[in-house]
Structures are given as C-alpha cells and as structure tokens.
Amino acid sequence: MYKHNRTAKQNAYLSSFEKAVAGDIHPLQTCFFLTGNCNLNCTYCAQKNSLSKTDLDLKEWKRASDIAYGLGNRMISIVGGEPLLSPYLLDLVNYISDRDTTVSVLTNGRSLEESLLHSLDEAGLDNLGFSIDTLKTGQQPQFGKTLTKKLEHILKYIRDSHFSFRTSVAAVITKYNLDIQPEMLRTFTELGLPLRVSLMVRGVVNHSYTEDIALREEDLPQVERVFEKLWQMKSEGYLLGNEDCFFTSLKPQMGCCTPAGVYQMYMGNDSRYTCEGGIHYLAVLNNGMLESCTTGVPSETPIEMLTSVEDYRAFVEQNRKKTDQCKGCPWPHRWVLTHLKETGGYNHYRI
C-alpha cells in the first residue's frame, strides 16, 4: 500500500514532526547501522571504531523497525559500515517500505550494480544517498570516498533511468578537498544529483584520527571564499542541497574542541544550549545496542528494551546521566526543531 507512496509517507512524517515540536517525546529519525562490514577504510569514519563485529539477523532488524514504528517514528535511514554488504538489505527495505515510513540507504556505491538498483526500487526504497568526498584519485591526498569510473557509470545510469527513489550525494569537506567543492558541485549537477556538504571539524563525532584533515581557524577565510562560490553557483541553478542559510548564517569555528564551539547557531536567539539526551534521534548499532545522541555517545540499552513509549522516555532520562555532563552541543532538540530552516536541522526533514 505504501511502497513509493511519497505523499502518504510525507504526511505521516509531518504529523510526527508536528507532535515533536509540540513536545511529544518520540524518535523523529531512526538510524540503523545495519552492518559493521565495509569495503573502504576512510580516515574520518567514526563507525569503524564503534560498530561490533556481529550484526543482528534479519528477524531482529525487522523487530527493531517494529519497535521504532510503535514509538511513533516514520523515517528510517539505513547506514553502515557499508549497508550494501548486508545479505538482507533488500528484505529489510521491503519490510519497512510497506508502512507509511520513509526508508533511505546511504552507501559509498562501490558494490552497486544496475540490477541491484532495480531491486532496491522494487523493494520500495525512497531515498538513495551516496557518500563521495573527492573526484579523481591523485587529485588531492586520499582521505575519503572517490568518484570512481564505475561509480560515475552507476550515477549516469540512475540519471538516465526512471527510478522511483530520489538520489543525492553527501560530501565531507576537509582541508584536502575544500578547494574542489565548486568542481564537485558542477560534476554532480551534470549527473542530475544534488550535493549536500558538511564540514569536518574537531569535536563532533571525531577524535584524534581526524587531527590531520579537520578544518581549523586558519582555514576560515578560504572556507568563506568557497562557500561564497557555492552560494553563487546555487543561485545560478546548480544542485546544492544545503539550505541557503548554511552559507549565510552559520559561522564555523574551526579550532574548537567541544561540539558547542563548532557552529554558532544562535542567529538572534541568545538562549543557552541545553542537552535533551537525543530524544528525537534513535540510533541502533549493528549489534542492537542504542546510542544516546547524535554525537555518538554509547548506551547500555538494547533496542529490545524499548517495548513502549514509557520505555523510550525512561531511556531518554537514563541518558541524561551521561549527556548532561557534555560541555555543549549544537543540536538541542527544541531549538533545532523550531529553527529547521535556519540550520538545515535533520538532513531528511524534507522527504
């Protein structure tokens, strides 16, 4: 009934969103880290240090999706590791898409074949995201995911086909690929794919292993020059997925070591950041354990424990013992929910 019914799924999510803004405690976005297996070894990857070597089986992931749905969630993102390496990705997408729940997959694309694209479409996938950071091998120091010839062929195939799912590219900007962002935007626009960028700065879901690639205070003038160029290109029709205000309002503070120092997002609101324990974000690791918040704080609670809304609220309250010790975060729940236009908020709030 709901496969590729974008209108019904969007209405279901907007209803969930409105309840959250009104103060209801439930997961707006659920993230399934389907597998710890990956065919790449990216420098900045936080998951390779946190995911287990043992994955849940299909029955357990279906149960996890049932629990998320029962808690009021209407949006699930499937990530990894590399989710395409899971033997039951298609079965899980098919199961989730039968409900009024938007299902997305984020991949590096190295394992994609044309036949698999058709299978994902038939399973009811709503959004297919690609994580790509650089264009040509040797163009700059290798740190992330490169647009290979095979992957470029896949993207052209998607452009020239008529799949029901939407497609986009996400890029992590570091000091090694900052200058090529206009070229990346031009390349992916020609492929018909929106590009959404994020900055790699110290203090958010990364530690010492990002020391050599993270942008710093001395990089700020160049960041602003590149942003100005990207903003100009967007006004000319290039497919930049970030909200306009990402470039006009958010001022990166490159040298900060705490999440609160990474982005100054007051924009006229002088209220202090306060942690709400990640109450609108539910992250299920590949072994079934939950994360406490968007910055990767681990918990000791398995998804199986959340059998009711009351259990979820207790989980949030338990998290406060850890999250209240945080020195600050740019994602307080109520502030972000009421300032989505200014901040970009949850990446997928527009279905």
Protein Blocks (a to p, Z undefined) as FASTA:
>chain_A
ZZoplklmmmmmmmmmmmmmnopacdfbacddfbfcdcbdcfklmklmmpcfbdcdfklm
mmmmmmmmmnopabdcddedjfklpmklmmmmmmmmmpccdcddddehlmpcfklmmmmm
mnopabdcdddfbfbehkaccfbdcddfklmmmmmmmmmmccfbdcdddddddfklmmmm
mmmmmmmmmnopacddddddehiapafklmmmpccfklmmmmmmmmmmmmmmmmnopacf
bdfklmmmmccdfkbcbfklmpccknopacdcddehhpabccddfkopacfbfnopacfb
dfklmmbfklmmmmmmmmmmmmmmpgbdfkbfklmmmmmmmnopafklpZZ
